[in-house]
């Protein structure tokens, strides 16, 4: 069994967008343990995601905080990830690739670009299509990437609405 890491720091909208990507990664790695590296606001939400086995937190401390980076590297190296799927595709995660997660097969925009293709041209495509291209170029089947489904995050809040708002409001 191998360990797979997905990196997505982003916003709530980003988490909604990658729900199909997470399912595709899970279905391609049925016998692997899947981890996601994200920021503290998404811990509780991603702990409910059926496609992820464990959520790892990145405080995203400044890069000059060498003690934090050393601790993050030590923490992540314990998992010996065979594959890393960088869905953030930022300068921070490029830094992580170079200095924090040097082992494992890395999948990102950087590794997806064809010879002569520039990131600015690749970025003109829709986010979901870029994820599909990224996963496909990594050899994964992508049945759900273009159709995010966030139903796993739904929670019945009728009792909260009744208790505090007398069912006169909608809570999102």
C-alpha positions, 0 to 999 in steps of 0.5 A, a space after each residue: 500500500 502506498 501513500 498519496 499526497 494531495 496539496 490544496 491550501 485554497 478557499 472553500 470554492 477551491 475545495 468544492 472544485 476539487 471534489 471530483 478530482 479527489 474522487 478520481 484520485 481515490 478511484 485510481 488508488 483504491 488500495 492506497 492511503 490518501 492524505 491532503 495537505 491544507 490549511 486549518 480552516 478546512 480541517 473539519 470539512 475535509 475530515 468528512 470527505 470520503 475520498 481522503 483518509 487523513 488531513 494534514 495541516 500546513 500553517 503556511 508560515 513564512 518561508 524565512 521561518 526555517 524551524 517551521 519548514 524543518 518541522 513540516 519536512 520531518 512530518 511529511 517525510 514520515 509518510 514516504 509519499 509515492 505520488 504528490 498531486 499539487 492542486 495548488 500549483 503555487 510558488 509555495 508548492 514549487 518551493 515545497 517540491 524543491 526543498 520539502 517533498 523531494 521524494 515521490 512522483 510529483 504532478 503539477 502544472 509544472 510537470 504537465 506542461 508540454 515542451 515549449 508550452 508556457 504556464 500563462 497559456 495553460 492557465 487560459 483553460 478552465 481550472 477543471 480542465 487543467 486538473 483533468 489534463 494534469 491527472 490524465 498526464 499522470 496516467 489517471 482515469 478522470 471520470 469525475 474531475 469535470 463534474 464536481 460533486 460536493 454532496 458529501 459535505 451536506 449536513 442537515 441543520 434543520 434543528 439549528 434553524 428551528 432553535 435559533 432562527 424559527 426556520 425563517 432563514 436559510 443558512 449556507 
